Amino acid sequence: MLIAENIKQHLAEATISGRRYYEEHPECRIHHEVAELIPDDIDVDNLIIAYKICLDNYEKHQGNVLPFIATIPQYVRKGTTQEFAKEFRKKYITDILGLPPQPELETDYGYVETEPYVIDISNKNKYAVLAALYNYSTPYGMGFAQYDPYAWDEEIGKLAFEKFGEVLADGSIFFGWVQGRLMRCKFKDNLVYVEAYNRENIDGLGQLAVSSVPNLNQKEKPIQKVKKD
């Protein structure tokens, strides 16, 4: 069982982007209220329950949680281990945001990282890479209003590359908000940059998404996991 140690103190000291704490700001208040409910050390399931209680209470008596509800896993991960943060985010997506679960990595095709958060995709289809990054990301804030749970494939990725891509001064193609999801990744030549993408989701998610895309020189069809009825 994964345990977050001293998470109570971390949540009790919640601030907004490093600025001083304003009690009236709902995002800070939620973290502080959770801290009052939990012990110093807590497992994923019970931390999820604590957030459910506080979010439900705020929405019932105070107002709309939509602008900040998706940012909570970002703050939790700052006060715990990467392993705990990943498990918390996965459960948070389904149990609190009510979204489909993060795609499972059925086959790991790997990735080549030329430097931190810069991935060489010369051996992958860039449209399939964009589709994978989209599928693994989650909506943010008012982006929930535009959220579409339908998964992209390579063909949709190609259309989206032209529709949503912004050409920057250096010739790279940048993707910011895409149908409610905060992507924040860019493509240039045979590289994809995922540092901001990971920051908005969770560290390692960009690499995971790229790893789900088959290599162009794949000789044999990979064995896929078969779901049992």
PATISE-928845 format. One record per residue (C-alpha): z, x, y. Coordinates in Angstrom, 1 decimal. Layout:
<rs>
<r><up>Z</up><east>X</east><north>Y</north></r>
...
</rs>
This chain:
<rs>
<r><up>0.0</up><east>0.0</east><north>0.0</north></r>
<r><up>-1.0</up><east>1.3</east><north>3.4</north></r>
<r><up>1.9</up><east>1.6</east><north>5.9</north></r>
<r><up>1.7</up><east>2.1</east><north>9.7</north></r>
<r><up>4.7</up><east>4.2</east><north>10.7</north></r>
<r><up>6.3</up><east>3.7</east><north>14.2</north></r>
<r><up>3.6</up><east>1.2</east><north>15.1</north></r>
<r><up>6.3</up><east>-0.9</east><north>16.8</north></r>
<r><up>6.8</up><east>1.7</east><north>19.5</north></r>
<r><up>3.1</up><east>2.2</east><north>20.0</north></r>
<r><up>2.5</up><east>-1.6</east><north>20.6</north></r>
<r><up>5.5</up><east>-1.9</east><north>22.8</north></r>
<r><up>4.0</up><east>0.7</east><north>25.1</north></r>
<r><up>0.6</up><east>-0.9</east><north>25.3</north></r>
<r><up>-1.4</up><east>-0.4</east><north>28.5</north></r>
<r><up>-4.9</up><east>-1.2</east><north>29.6</north></r>
<r><up>-7.2</up><east>1.9</east><north>29.5</north></r>
<r><up>-4.3</up><east>4.2</east><north>30.3</north></r>
<r><up>-3.3</up><east>2.3</east><north>33.5</north></r>
<r><up>0.2</up><east>1.0</east><north>34.2</north></r>
<r><up>1.2</up><east>-2.1</east><north>32.3</north></r>
<r><up>0.8</up><east>-5.4</east><north>34.1</north></r>
<r><up>2.9</up><east>-8.1</east><north>32.4</north></r>
<r><up>0.5</up><east>-10.9</east><north>33.3</north></r>
<r><up>-2.5</up><east>-9.3</east><north>31.5</north></r>
<r><up>-2.9</up><east>-11.1</east><north>28.2</north></r>
<r><up>-4.2</up><east>-8.2</east><north>26.2</north></r>
<r><up>-1.0</up><east>-6.2</east><north>26.9</north></r>
<r><up>1.3</up><east>-9.2</east><north>26.4</north></r>
<r><up>-0.1</up><east>-9.8</east><north>22.9</north></r>
<r><up>0.7</up><east>-6.2</east><north>21.8</north></r>
<r><up>4.1</up><east>-6.4</east><north>23.3</north></r>
<r><up>4.9</up><east>-9.8</east><north>21.6</north></r>
<r><up>3.7</up><east>-8.4</east><north>18.3</north></r>
<r><up>6.0</up><east>-5.4</east><north>18.7</north></r>
<r><up>9.0</up><east>-7.8</east><north>19.1</north></r>
<r><up>8.2</up><east>-9.4</east><north>15.8</north></r>
<r><up>7.7</up><east>-6.4</east><north>13.5</north></r>
<r><up>9.8</up><east>-3.6</east><north>12.1</north></r>
<r><up>9.1</up><east>0.1</east><north>12.8</north></r>
<r><up>6.9</up><east>0.4</east><north>9.7</north></r>
<r><up>4.6</up><east>-2.3</east><north>8.5</north></r>
<r><up>1.7</up><east>-2.9</east><north>6.1</north></r>
<r><up>-1.7</up><east>-4.3</east><north>7.0</north></r>
<r><up>-1.1</up><east>-7.8</east><north>5.7</north></r>
<r><up>2.1</up><east>-8.4</east><north>7.7</north></r>
<r><up>0.6</up><east>-6.8</east><north>10.8</north></r>
<r><up>-2.3</up><east>-9.3</east><north>10.6</north></r>
<r><up>0.2</up><east>-12.2</east><north>10.2</north></r>
<r><up>2.1</up><east>-11.0</east><north>13.3</north></r>
<r><up>-1.1</up><east>-10.9</east><north>15.4</north></r>
<r><up>-2.1</up><east>-14.4</east><north>14.1</north></r>
<r><up>1.2</up><east>-15.8</east><north>15.2</north></r>
<r><up>1.0</up><east>-14.3</east><north>18.7</north></r>
<r><up>-2.7</up><east>-15.1</east><north>19.3</north></r>
<r><up>-2.2</up><east>-18.7</east><north>18.1</north></r>
<r><up>0.9</up><east>-19.0</east><north>20.4</north></r>
<r><up>-1.0</up><east>-17.6</east><north>23.4</north></r>
<r><up>-4.0</up><east>-19.8</east><north>22.9</north></r>
<r><up>-1.8</up><east>-22.9</east><north>22.4</north></r>
<r><up>0.3</up><east>-22.3</east><north>25.5</north></r>
<r><up>-1.5</up><east>-19.9</east><north>27.8</north></r>
<r><up>-5.3</up><east>-19.8</east><north>27.5</north></r>
<r><up>-8.4</up><east>-18.4</east><north>26.0</north></r>
<r><up>-8.1</up><east>-15.2</east><north>23.9</north></r>
<r><up>-11.9</up><east>-14.8</east><north>23.5</north></r>
<r><up>-12.3</up><east>-12.1</east><north>26.2</north></r>
<r><up>-10.0</up><east>-9.6</east><north>24.4</north></r>
<r><up>-9.4</up><east>-10.7</east><north>20.8</north></r>
<r><up>-12.0</up><east>-8.3</east><north>19.4</north></r>
<r><up>-10.5</up><east>-5.3</east><north>21.1</north></r>
<r><up>-7.2</up><east>-5.4</east><north>19.2</north></r>
<r><up>-8.3</up><east>-3.2</east><north>16.3</north></r>
<r><up>-9.2</up><east>-0.5</east><north>18.8</north></r>
<r><up>-5.7</up><east>-0.3</east><north>20.1</north></r>
<r><up>-4.1</up><east>-0.5</east><north>16.7</north></r>
<r><up>-6.1</up><east>2.5</east><north>15.5</north></r>
<r><up>-4.7</up><east>4.6</east><north>18.3</north></r>
<r><up>-1.2</up><east>4.3</east><north>16.9</north></r>
<r><up>-1.8</up><east>4.8</east><north>13.2</north></r>
<r><up>-3.9</up><east>6.7</east><north>10.6</north></r>
<r><up>-7.6</up><east>6.3</east><north>10.2</north></r>
<r><up>-7.2</up><east>4.9</east><north>6.8</north></r>
<r><up>-4.8</up><east>2.2</east><north>7.9</north></r>
<r><up>-7.0</up><east>1.4</east><north>11.0</north></r>
<r><up>-10.1</up><east>0.9</east><north>8.8</north></r>
<r><up>-8.3</up><east>-1.4</east><north>6.4</north></r>
<r><up>-6.7</up><east>-3.3</east><north>9.3</north></r>
<r><up>-10.1</up><east>-3.8</east><north>11.0</north></r>
<r><up>-11.8</up><east>-5.1</east><north>7.8</north></r>
<r><up>-9.1</up><east>-7.7</east><north>7.3</north></r>
<r><up>-8.9</up><east>-8.5</east><north>11.0</north></r>
<r><up>-12.7</up><east>-9.3</east><north>11.1</north></r>
<r><up>-12.4</up><east>-11.9</east><north>8.3</north></r>
<r><up>-8.8</up><east>-13.3</east><north>8.8</north></r>
<r><up>-8.6</up><east>-13.5</east><north>12.6</north></r>
<r><up>-12.1</up><east>-13.3</east><north>14.0</north></r>
<r><up>-13.4</up><east>-15.5</east><north>11.2</north></r>
<r><up>-16.5</up><east>-13.4</east><north>10.7</north></r>
<r><up>-18.3</up><east>-12.4</east><north>7.5</north></r>
<r><up>-16.8</up><east>-9.3</east><north>5.9</north></r>
<r><up>-18.2</up><east>-5.9</east><north>6.7</north></r>
<r><up>-21.1</up><east>-5.1</east><north>4.4</north></r>
<r><up>-20.2</up><east>-3.2</east><north>1.3</north></r>
<r><up>-21.8</up><east>0.2</east><north>0.8</north></r>
<r><up>-23.6</up><east>-0.6</east><north>-2.4</north></r>
<r><up>-25.4</up><east>2.8</east><north>-2.6</north></r>
<r><up>-24.5</up><east>5.9</east><north>-0.6</north></r>
<r><up>-27.7</up><east>7.6</east><north>0.4</north></r>
<r><up>-25.8</up><east>10.0</east><north>2.6</north></r>
<r><up>-26.5</up><east>11.3</east><north>6.1</north></r>
<r><up>-27.2</up><east>14.6</east><north>7.9</north></r>
<r><up>-25.0</up><east>15.2</east><north>11.0</north></r>
<r><up>-26.4</up><east>18.0</east><north>13.2</north></r>
<r><up>-23.4</up><east>17.9</east><north>15.4</north></r>
<r><up>-20.5</up><east>15.5</east><north>15.8</north></r>
<r><up>-21.8</up><east>11.9</east><north>16.1</north></r>
<r><up>-25.4</up><east>13.1</east><north>16.2</north></r>
<r><up>-27.3</up><east>12.1</east><north>13.0</north></r>
<r><up>-30.7</up><east>13.3</east><north>11.8</north></r>
<r><up>-32.6</up><east>10.3</east><north>10.6</north></r>
<r><up>-36.0</up><east>12.1</east><north>10.1</north></r>
<r><up>-35.7</up><east>11.2</east><north>6.4</north></r>
<r><up>-34.9</up><east>7.5</east><north>7.1</north></r>
<r><up>-36.7</up><east>4.6</east><north>8.6</north></r>
<r><up>-35.4</up><east>4.3</east><north>12.2</north></r>
<r><up>-35.9</up><east>0.5</east><north>12.2</north></r>
<r><up>-33.8</up><east>0.2</east><north>9.1</north></r>
<r><up>-31.1</up><east>2.4</east><north>10.7</north></r>
<r><up>-31.0</up><east>0.1</east><north>13.8</north></r>
<r><up>-30.7</up><east>-2.9</east><north>11.5</north></r>
<r><up>-27.8</up><east>-1.2</east><north>9.6</north></r>
<r><up>-26.0</up><east>-0.4</east><north>12.8</north></r>
<r><up>-26.4</up><east>-4.0</east><north>13.9</north></r>
<r><up>-25.1</up><east>-5.4</east><north>10.6</north></r>
<r><up>-22.0</up><east>-3.2</east><north>10.6</north></r>
<r><up>-21.0</up><east>-3.9</east><north>14.2</north></r>
<r><up>-19.0</up><east>-6.9</east><north>15.4</north></r>
<r><up>-19.2</up><east>-9.2</east><north>18.5</north></r>
<r><up>-17.0</up><east>-8.5</east><north>21.6</north></r>
<r><up>-15.6</up><east>-10.7</east><north>24.3</north></r>
<r><up>-17.9</up><east>-13.5</east><north>25.5</north></r>
<r><up>-20.5</up><east>-12.0</east><north>23.2</north></r>
<r><up>-19.1</up><east>-14.4</east><north>20.6</north></r>
<r><up>-21.2</up><east>-17.1</east><north>22.3</north></r>
<r><up>-24.4</up><east>-15.2</east><north>21.4</north></r>
<r><up>-23.2</up><east>-14.0</east><north>18.0</north></r>
<r><up>-25.6</up><east>-14.5</east><north>15.1</north></r>
<r><up>-24.2</up><east>-13.8</east><north>11.6</north></r>
<r><up>-27.7</up><east>-13.4</east><north>10.1</north></r>
<r><up>-28.2</up><east>-9.9</east><north>8.8</north></r>
<r><up>-31.1</up><east>-7.8</east><north>10.0</north></r>
<r><up>-33.6</up><east>-6.0</east><north>7.8</north></r>
<r><up>-36.1</up><east>-3.3</east><north>8.6</north></r>
<r><up>-38.7</up><east>-5.8</east><north>9.8</north></r>
<r><up>-36.3</up><east>-7.4</east><north>12.3</north></r>
<r><up>-35.1</up><east>-4.0</east><north>13.3</north></r>
<r><up>-38.6</up><east>-3.1</east><north>14.3</north></r>
<r><up>-38.9</up><east>-6.1</east><north>16.5</north></r>
<r><up>-35.5</up><east>-5.6</east><north>18.0</north></r>
<r><up>-36.3</up><east>-1.9</east><north>18.7</north></r>
<r><up>-38.9</up><east>-3.1</east><north>21.2</north></r>
<r><up>-37.1</up><east>-6.1</east><north>22.5</north></r>
<r><up>-33.6</up><east>-4.7</east><north>23.1</north></r>
<r><up>-34.2</up><east>-1.0</east><north>23.5</north></r>
<r><up>-33.8</up><east>0.4</east><north>27.0</north></r>
<r><up>-35.8</up><east>3.6</east><north>27.8</north></r>
<r><up>-33.6</up><east>6.1</east><north>29.5</north></r>
<r><up>-34.6</up><east>8.9</east><north>31.8</north></r>
<r><up>-34.5</up><east>11.5</east><north>29.0</north></r>
<r><up>-36.8</up><east>9.5</east><north>26.9</north></r>
<r><up>-34.1</up><east>8.2</east><north>24.5</north></r>
<r><up>-33.9</up><east>4.5</east><north>23.5</north></r>
<r><up>-30.5</up><east>3.0</east><north>24.3</north></r>
<r><up>-29.0</up><east>-0.2</east><north>22.8</north></r>
<r><up>-26.0</up><east>-1.7</east><north>24.6</north></r>
<r><up>-25.3</up><east>-5.4</east><north>24.1</north></r>
<r><up>-27.4</up><east>-6.9</east><north>21.3</north></r>
<r><up>-26.9</up><east>-10.6</east><north>20.6</north></r>
<r><up>-23.2</up><east>-10.4</east><north>21.4</north></r>
<r><up>-22.5</up><east>-7.1</east><north>19.6</north></r>
<r><up>-21.6</up><east>-4.0</east><north>21.5</north></r>
<r><up>-23.8</up><east>-1.4</east><north>19.9</north></r>
<r><up>-23.8</up><east>1.5</east><north>22.4</north></r>
<r><up>-26.0</up><east>3.8</east><north>20.4</north></r>
<r><up>-29.2</up><east>5.7</east><north>21.3</north></r>
<r><up>-32.2</up><east>7.0</east><north>19.5</north></r>
<r><up>-34.1</up><east>10.1</east><north>20.5</north></r>
<r><up>-36.8</up><east>11.9</east><north>18.5</north></r>
<r><up>-35.4</up><east>11.9</east><north>15.0</north></r>
<r><up>-31.8</up><east>11.6</east><north>16.0</north></r>
<r><up>-29.3</up><east>8.8</east><north>16.5</north></r>
<r><up>-26.2</up><east>9.2</east><north>18.6</north></r>
<r><up>-23.2</up><east>7.1</east><north>17.4</north></r>
<r><up>-20.2</up><east>8.4</east><north>19.3</north></r>
<r><up>-19.9</up><east>5.4</east><north>21.6</north></r>
<r><up>-20.9</up><east>3.1</east><north>18.7</north></r>
<r><up>-17.9</up><east>4.4</east><north>16.7</north></r>
<r><up>-15.6</up><east>4.2</east><north>19.7</north></r>
<r><up>-16.4</up><east>0.5</east><north>20.2</north></r>
<r><up>-16.1</up><east>-0.3</east><north>16.4</north></r>
<r><up>-14.2</up><east>2.4</east><north>14.4</north></r>
<r><up>-14.6</up><east>6.1</east><north>13.8</north></r>
<r><up>-17.1</up><east>6.8</east><north>11.0</north></r>
<r><up>-18.8</up><east>3.4</east><north>11.0</north></r>
<r><up>-22.0</up><east>4.8</east><north>12.4</north></r>
<r><up>-22.2</up><east>7.4</east><north>9.6</north></r>
<r><up>-21.4</up><east>4.6</east><north>7.1</north></r>
<r><up>-24.2</up><east>2.4</east><north>8.4</north></r>
<r><up>-26.7</up><east>5.3</east><north>8.3</north></r>
<r><up>-25.6</up><east>6.1</east><north>4.7</north></r>
<r><up>-26.6</up><east>2.6</east><north>3.6</north></r>
<r><up>-30.2</up><east>3.2</east><north>4.5</north></r>
<r><up>-32.5</up><east>4.6</east><north>1.7</north></r>
<r><up>-34.1</up><east>8.0</east><north>2.3</north></r>
<r><up>-37.8</up><east>8.1</east><north>2.7</north></r>
<r><up>-38.2</up><east>10.5</east><north>-0.2</north></r>
<r><up>-36.2</up><east>8.4</east><north>-2.6</north></r>
<r><up>-38.0</up><east>8.7</east><north>-5.9</north></r>
<r><up>-36.1</up><east>6.3</east><north>-8.0</north></r>
<r><up>-34.9</up><east>2.8</east><north>-7.1</north></r>
<r><up>-31.1</up><east>3.0</east><north>-6.8</north></r>
<r><up>-28.9</up><east>0.9</east><north>-9.0</north></r>
<r><up>-27.5</up><east>-2.0</east><north>-7.0</north></r>
<r><up>-24.2</up><east>-3.6</east><north>-7.7</north></r>
<r><up>-24.6</up><east>-7.1</east><north>-9.2</north></r>
<r><up>-22.2</up><east>-9.8</east><north>-7.9</north></r>
<r><up>-20.7</up><east>-11.9</east><north>-10.7</north></r>
<r><up>-20.7</up><east>-15.6</east><north>-10.2</north></r>
</rs>
